[in-house]
Amino acid sequence: MAVPIRFPYTLVSGRREPIIALGLRLPQGWQRVDFYVDSGAAYSIVSAQLAVAVGFDFKQSQRATVQVGDGHCLPVFLHRLPLQIGPRVIEARIGFAEQYGLHFNLLGRLDVFDKFNVSFREREGVVIFEPVE
């Protein structure tokens, strides 16, 4: 039986939020990336600034458009990349966005929520990823 992976929420402006640190493997190596776990988001989205900072040419991929929470469409460049969640490594679609207006990266459902049962425990301030066998 797989052991559930527990991540404590992060304190942001006095509030606990489901922001967790994961590993993202770019061609230049593994990077620590903080993601806001968002069960309402289909795609995982990372700011292009991260890619630029480590010299990753994120534009050499499929371009797509995703609709965000406020209804506008955001152009992204999709990559299938290794993503480490606790001790588990999966491959996930990650969209890099240049015009991303949020101050955090999003961890969406595609390629993630089918490999884990994800539980938000607000009272405890943790998000739990239970691997699906």
C-alpha positions in Angstrom: 0.0 0.0 0.0 1.4 3.4 -1.0 2.0 5.9 1.8 0.1 9.2 1.5 2.2 12.3 1.1 1.4 15.2 3.4 2.2 18.8 2.6 1.6 21.6 5.1 0.0 24.7 3.9 2.1 27.8 3.5 1.3 31.0 5.4 0.7 33.9 3.0 -0.4 37.3 4.3 -1.6 35.7 7.5 -3.6 33.0 5.8 -2.8 29.3 5.3 -2.9 28.4 1.6 -2.3 25.0 -0.2 1.0 26.1 -1.6 3.5 23.2 -1.7 7.1 22.7 -2.9 7.6 20.2 -5.7 10.5 19.3 -7.9 10.3 20.1 -11.6 12.9 18.7 -14.0 14.0 21.0 -16.7 16.8 20.1 -19.2 19.1 22.1 -16.9 18.2 19.9 -13.9 15.8 19.7 -11.1 14.2 23.0 -9.8 12.2 23.5 -6.6 8.9 25.1 -7.6 6.2 26.3 -5.3 2.7 25.4 -6.6 -0.7 26.5 -5.5 -2.8 23.2 -5.6 -5.9 24.2 -7.5 -8.6 21.5 -8.0 -10.5 24.0 -10.2 -7.6 24.3 -12.7 -7.2 21.8 -15.5 -3.6 22.7 -16.5 -0.6 23.3 -14.3 0.9 26.7 -15.1 4.3 28.1 -14.3 5.5 31.6 -14.9 7.9 31.8 -17.8 10.3 33.8 -15.6 11.3 30.6 -13.9 12.3 29.1 -17.3 14.2 32.2 -18.4 16.1 32.3 -15.1 17.5 28.9 -15.6 18.0 29.2 -19.4 15.2 26.9 -20.5 13.8 27.7 -24.0 10.2 27.1 -23.1 8.9 28.4 -26.4 10.2 25.3 -28.3 7.0 23.4 -27.8 3.3 23.2 -28.5 1.5 26.5 -28.0 -2.0 26.3 -26.5 -4.5 28.7 -25.0 -6.1 28.0 -21.6 -9.0 29.8 -20.0 -8.3 31.1 -16.5 -10.7 31.8 -13.6 -11.7 35.3 -14.6 -12.6 34.1 -18.1 -9.7 35.5 -20.2 -7.6 33.2 -22.3 -3.9 32.8 -21.5 -1.4 31.6 -24.1 1.0 28.9 -22.8 3.7 26.7 -24.1 3.0 23.1 -23.1 5.8 20.7 -22.1 5.6 17.2 -20.7 8.1 17.2 -17.8 9.0 15.1 -14.8 7.4 16.3 -11.6 8.3 15.1 -8.2 5.6 14.9 -5.6 7.2 13.7 -2.4 9.2 10.5 -3.4 7.1 9.9 -6.5 8.1 11.2 -10.0 5.4 11.5 -12.6 5.3 13.1 -16.1 2.9 16.1 -16.3 1.9 18.7 -18.8 3.2 22.0 -17.6 2.2 25.3 -19.4 4.7 28.1 -19.3 3.1 31.5 -19.5 4.7 34.8 -20.3 1.7 37.0 -19.5 0.8 35.3 -16.3 -0.7 37.8 -13.9 -0.7 35.6 -10.7 2.0 35.6 -8.1 2.1 31.8 -7.8 2.3 28.8 -10.0 -0.7 26.5 -10.3 -0.8 22.8 -10.0 -3.9 21.7 -11.9 -5.7 18.3 -12.4 -4.3 17.1 -15.7 -1.7 14.3 -15.3 -1.7 14.8 -11.5 -5.2 14.1 -10.1 -5.4 10.8 -12.0 -2.3 9.5 -10.2 -3.2 10.7 -6.7 -6.3 11.1 -4.6 -5.9 14.7 -3.4 -7.5 15.8 -0.1 -7.5 19.3 1.3 -7.6 19.2 5.1 -8.4 22.8 6.0 -8.6 22.3 9.8 -5.2 20.6 9.8 -3.7 23.0 7.2 -2.4 20.1 5.0 -3.0 18.8 1.5 -2.6 15.0 1.1 -1.6 13.2 -2.0 -2.5 9.5 -1.8 -0.9 7.6 -4.7 -3.4 5.6 -6.8 -2.0 2.1 -7.4 
